[in-house]
Amino acid sequence: MLEGRITAVATYLPERVVTNQELVTSYGLPCSADWLQRATGVVERRFAGAAETTLSMAAAVLRQLIEAGRLRDPFVDVLIMTSGDGARGDGGAAAFAACMAGLSPELVLDLSSAQGGLAAALHVANRHLDRGFRRALVVASEVRSSRLRAGQPWAGHDLEAVLGDGAVGVLLERGDGVVPDARGAALLGSRAAAPLLGSRVAAPLLAAPHASRG
């Protein structure tokens, strides 16, 4: 099977930085800030502002990819958007994000995946390239902090909130192998992409629900 090559990457992170200590003191996380860092490796995360949404962050990433990929058309065969935050309502996020970014893809797809959304979307994009498409955009956008920002107290099932909010995207083009370029390799190993590849980093919290506060 032909594999696409990552030729451009983009990320969007909200301005507001939330530390582990703020999660503990302001949102009632039942552990200490030091323990959270040791257990997850996460020191801080970003929380979306009032005007930042799943769609607005995705559109910002798509605009970066258009510029980085020099998409003069900007022609894209397929756009795949993935998000697991449940904020899309009746769906159609990919189409809305494309419109906001000035894109008119031949095909738009929404991929709902609670874990591993970006990795799953990259696989689907490669399948389309294998079928003859020449260019695909993949964007993952998440707003995990909405419950906490709305003033609702920390709940045991809200562990994904330790990862915060943000968006990441890649431009894939038909290539001769599975190896991405240098920027693509850096993206897949970056902290920015980690929350969008999956939420396993939050799993250790389940093992210590009564850890002491700091």
C-alpha positions as CSV (number, residue, x, y, z in Angstrom):
1,M,0.0,0.0,0.0
2,L,1.3,3.5,-0.9
3,E,1.9,5.6,2.1
4,G,1.6,9.4,2.2
5,R,4.5,11.6,3.2
6,I,4.0,14.4,5.7
7,T,5.1,17.6,4.0
8,A,3.7,20.3,6.4
9,V,2.7,20.4,10.0
10,A,0.9,23.0,12.1
11,T,-0.3,23.4,15.7
12,Y,-2.5,25.7,17.6
13,L,-2.3,26.2,21.4
14,P,-4.5,28.7,23.4
15,E,-2.7,31.4,25.2
16,R,-3.9,30.5,28.7
17,V,-1.4,28.3,30.5
18,V,-2.7,26.2,33.4
19,T,-0.2,24.6,35.8
20,N,-0.6,21.4,37.8
21,Q,-0.9,23.5,40.9
22,E,-3.8,25.4,39.5
23,L,-5.6,22.2,38.6
24,V,-5.2,21.1,42.3
25,T,-6.1,24.4,44.0
26,S,-8.7,25.7,41.6
27,Y,-10.3,22.6,40.2
28,G,-10.1,20.1,43.0
29,L,-7.8,17.5,41.4
30,P,-7.3,14.9,44.3
31,C,-3.5,14.7,44.3
32,S,-0.5,16.9,44.6
33,A,1.0,18.9,41.8
34,D,4.3,17.1,42.1
35,W,2.6,13.7,42.0
36,L,0.7,14.7,38.9
37,Q,4.0,15.7,37.1
38,R,5.7,12.4,38.1
39,A,2.7,10.3,37.1
40,T,1.9,11.9,33.8
41,G,5.0,13.9,32.7
42,V,2.7,16.9,32.2
43,V,3.9,20.1,33.7
44,E,1.3,22.5,32.2
45,R,-1.4,22.6,29.6
46,R,-3.4,25.2,27.7
47,F,-7.1,26.0,28.3
48,A,-9.2,27.5,25.5
49,G,-10.4,31.1,26.0
50,A,-14.0,32.2,25.6
51,A,-13.7,32.7,21.8
52,E,-11.6,29.6,21.2
53,T,-13.6,26.5,20.1
54,T,-12.9,23.1,18.5
55,L,-13.8,24.7,15.1
56,S,-11.8,27.9,15.5
57,M,-8.6,26.1,16.5
58,A,-9.0,23.6,13.6
59,A,-9.5,26.4,11.1
60,A,-6.4,28.2,12.5
61,V,-4.4,25.0,11.9
62,L,-5.8,24.5,8.4
63,R,-4.8,28.1,7.4
64,Q,-1.3,27.4,8.6
65,L,-1.1,24.3,6.5
66,I,-2.4,26.1,3.5
67,E,0.5,28.6,3.8
68,A,3.2,26.0,4.8
69,G,2.2,23.7,2.0
70,R,2.0,26.6,-0.6
71,L,-1.4,25.4,-1.6
72,R,-2.1,28.1,-4.1
73,D,-5.4,26.6,-5.2
74,P,-5.8,25.8,-2.4
75,F,-6.8,22.4,-3.7
76,V,-7.2,19.4,-1.3
77,D,-8.6,16.1,-2.2
78,V,-9.7,15.1,1.3
79,L,-9.9,16.8,4.7
80,I,-10.3,14.6,7.7
81,M,-11.1,16.1,11.1
82,T,-11.1,14.2,14.4
83,S,-12.3,15.4,17.8
84,G,-13.6,13.6,20.9
85,D,-14.8,16.5,23.0
86,G,-18.4,16.2,22.0
87,A,-18.8,19.9,21.2
88,R,-19.8,19.5,17.6
89,G,-23.5,18.9,18.2
90,D,-25.0,17.5,15.1
91,G,-21.7,16.9,13.4
92,G,-20.3,18.4,10.1
93,A,-17.2,19.8,11.9
94,A,-14.9,19.1,9.0
95,A,-17.0,21.0,6.5
96,F,-17.4,24.0,8.8
97,A,-13.7,24.1,9.5
98,A,-12.9,23.9,5.8
99,C,-15.3,26.8,5.1
100,M,-13.7,28.9,7.9
101,A,-10.3,28.3,6.4
102,G,-11.3,29.0,2.8
103,L,-11.0,25.4,1.7
104,S,-13.2,23.5,-0.8
105,P,-12.0,19.8,-0.5
106,E,-13.4,17.2,-2.8
107,L,-14.2,15.1,0.3
108,V,-14.7,16.0,4.0
109,L,-14.8,13.4,6.7
110,D,-15.5,13.6,10.4
111,L,-13.8,10.9,12.4
112,S,-15.0,10.5,16.0
113,S,-12.5,8.7,18.1
114,A,-12.1,9.1,21.9
115,Q,-8.6,7.8,21.9
116,G,-5.9,7.8,19.1
117,G,-7.9,10.2,16.9
118,L,-5.0,11.6,15.1
119,A,-3.4,8.3,14.5
120,A,-6.6,6.9,13.2
121,A,-7.2,9.9,10.9
122,L,-3.7,9.5,9.4
123,H,-4.5,5.9,8.6
124,V,-7.7,6.8,6.9
125,A,-5.9,9.6,4.9
126,N,-3.3,7.1,3.7
127,R,-6.0,4.8,2.5
128,H,-7.4,7.6,0.3
129,L,-4.0,8.4,-1.0
130,D,-3.6,4.8,-1.9
131,R,-6.8,5.0,-3.9
132,G,-5.5,7.8,-6.1
133,F,-5.9,11.0,-4.1
134,R,-2.8,13.2,-4.2
135,R,-3.2,15.5,-1.2
136,A,-4.9,15.1,2.2
137,L,-5.3,17.3,5.2
138,V,-5.7,15.9,8.7
139,V,-6.6,18.0,11.7
140,A,-7.3,17.0,15.3
141,S,-8.8,19.6,17.6
142,E,-9.9,19.1,21.2
143,V,-11.4,21.3,24.0
144,R,-11.1,19.1,27.0
145,S,-11.4,21.8,29.6
146,S,-15.0,23.0,29.0
147,R,-16.5,21.5,32.1
148,L,-13.8,22.9,34.4
149,R,-14.0,26.3,32.7
150,A,-17.7,26.3,33.3
151,G,-17.2,26.1,37.0
152,Q,-18.1,22.4,37.4
153,P,-15.9,20.6,40.0
154,W,-13.4,17.9,39.1
155,A,-15.0,14.5,38.6
156,G,-13.3,11.2,38.4
157,H,-14.2,10.7,34.7
158,D,-12.7,14.0,33.7
159,L,-9.1,12.8,33.7
160,E,-8.6,13.8,30.1
161,A,-8.7,17.5,31.2
162,V,-5.1,17.1,32.5
163,L,-4.1,17.2,28.9
164,G,-5.7,20.6,28.1
165,D,-6.9,22.0,24.8
166,G,-5.3,22.5,21.4
167,A,-5.2,21.5,17.7
168,V,-2.7,19.9,15.4
169,G,-2.7,19.1,11.7
170,V,-0.7,17.6,8.9
171,L,-0.6,17.8,5.1
172,L,0.0,14.5,3.5
173,E,0.9,14.0,-0.2
174,R,1.5,10.9,-2.2
175,G,5.0,9.5,-1.7
176,D,7.2,6.5,-2.1
177,G,7.4,5.4,1.5
178,V,6.2,5.5,5.1
179,V,9.0,7.8,6.4
180,P,7.8,11.4,7.0
181,D,10.1,14.4,6.4
182,A,12.0,15.9,9.4
183,R,9.1,18.1,10.4
184,G,6.6,15.3,10.2
185,A,8.8,13.0,12.4
186,A,9.2,15.8,14.9
187,L,5.4,16.3,15.0
188,L,4.6,12.7,15.7
189,G,7.1,12.7,18.7
190,S,6.1,16.1,20.0
191,R,4.3,17.0,23.3
192,A,1.9,19.1,21.3
193,A,0.6,16.0,19.5
194,A,0.4,13.8,22.5
195,P,-3.0,14.8,23.8
196,L,-4.4,14.2,20.3
197,L,-2.9,10.9,19.7
198,G,-4.6,9.4,22.8
199,S,-5.3,9.9,26.5
200,R,-3.3,7.1,28.0
201,V,-1.1,9.6,29.8
202,A,-4.1,10.2,32.2
203,A,-4.4,6.5,33.1
204,P,-2.1,6.6,36.2
205,L,-4.6,8.9,37.9
206,L,-7.0,6.0,38.1
207,A,-4.5,4.1,40.2
208,A,-4.2,6.8,42.9
209,P,-7.5,8.4,43.5
210,H,-6.6,9.3,47.1
211,A,-3.1,10.7,46.5
212,S,-2.3,13.6,48.9
213,R,-2.7,17.2,47.9
214,G,0.3,19.5,47.6
